[in-house]
Amino acid sequence: MMFRLTPILPVLFGVLSAQLSLGIMTPLIPLLLLGHGTATSVIGLVASSYFVGFLLGTLSVHRLVAAVGHIRAFSVFAAIAADAALLLALTHTALLWAVLRGLIGFAMAGLFLVAESWLNARADAATRGRTFGAYLVASWGGSAIGPVALTLVPGNGTLFIWVGIGFATALLPLAMTHQANPKLGDRPRFGPLRLLRISPFGLIVALTAGLVNSAFYSLAPVYLRQSGQPAVMVSVFVSTVMVMGLLVQVPVGLLSDRFGRRQMALAGIALALLLALALAGGRHLPFATLLGLGALYAGATAPLYGLGAAHTNDSIDPDEIVSAGGGLLFAWALGSSLGPSIAALAMGRIGPAGLFVFLAAVLAAAGLFTIARMQLREQQPGWGSNRFIPTPIAPAGMPELAPRIETPAESAPAPAAPGD
């Protein structure tokens, strides 16, 4: 197993280091802005800027990778993220923070593209599941461990220095590898409009996952702080819900392979809706209760993107999976760009509970749409032929958007795993 992991270890270590930095930054920025007296609506805009940068990155970073190769491109993206993180420590202006967050989002889109393209090139049909399983552990592990830093050191601007160090460290393993860059081929196209015709459910669920998960993880720290919880409890909350999101992926995937994607998605949406309503009215509950409700909510919503991707893959030809995933990721990134801003406006109008009022409204609409689709259209005859692939809450990367890859042993493009 270690021998098989050897060709991908540089990427795994790079992703782990970058995700540690991102895990620190995600709760740190809203907490610092809140401490500076920044309006909730502005905090939402700063949170959304990351996903706007990510969205722009999904549309453009492949050009740099094609021009200079995976290794150099990874170094460029890591350096951009490190520079932006260090600049965050030098200013407290919300507008500049939004720009810098957008740059980090753009850079992370590039890092994930390089990482997953590299993994696709190094994996074959027999090892692809384990390869991306190791990648998932590295990605989620960094995201879950990062917030723990807020329990160890004071949550102030000096933590951005450590964030910058983490991003800079991410470039070292791949920059020192002796392995060659994967070869790039033509990049396929599969737009959201075509997806809407083929798999409306898959597209809407991907959009819903972006809306609710980006808002939840970006603004839950604000909700907790405005509910009177100390910063150390915020870091415990964020780490716990991230771990829960990872733990439910495989069980939900196995159930969806047996009972159907839409059925499992509807169950998750319904449970998340009830939990969102409970959290909307429960800001004064004990922290242990809030933590339990939040963890259950994360467990209910974390698999949504993977379920939408798997349903879409059940409805298309295998050679369209890579390009179809690009449309799904675009829908997720679009929802993620809008979610924190809209949720922050709701919080500004209603108070901290506005976050979960917004989440409940989105989930209710998604649930009604799912029920309507189940009434109008039976499950595809081939459902379950493409296995559910666990995906991060924020689908990390983009074999779906990557140019096709030719490995030295193959003349045809290497097939990509569905979803992530």
PyMOL commands that set and color helices and strands:
alter all, ss='L'
color gray80, all
select helices_A, chain A and resi 2-35+40-68+70-88+94-122+128-152+159-175+192-198+200-226+231-247+249-259+261-280+287-301+304-314+318-350+354-376
alter helices_A, ss='H'
color red, helices_A
select strands_A, chain A and resi 183-184+405-406
alter strands_A, ss='S'
color yellow, strands_A
deselect
rebuild
show_as cartoon
